[in-house]
């Protein structure tokens, strides 16, 4: 079952959906903020917190506390997601 394809479809198909366009200056500002965080964070704590996220994911423990800790130690969403992809894999639609 795929939501929106064969279940819970929209009866108003064919109508144009407004597409959000991000202002490039906002995007660039966020990239710079991310670079600054990566340059100023302590190397050990955020790496250690990602190891705890991985351990929790492998053991089936609650992921919320280790993910919150990783964020507080300045791990990025992308870094956390990379760890979870290693453990759980990535969804691929059947062709």
Secondary structure, 3 states (H helix, E strand, C coil): CCECCCECCCCCCCCCCCCCCCCHHHHHHHHHHHHHHHHHCCHHHHHHHHHHHHHHHHHCCCHHHHHHHHHHCCCCHHHHHHHHHHHHCCCCCCC
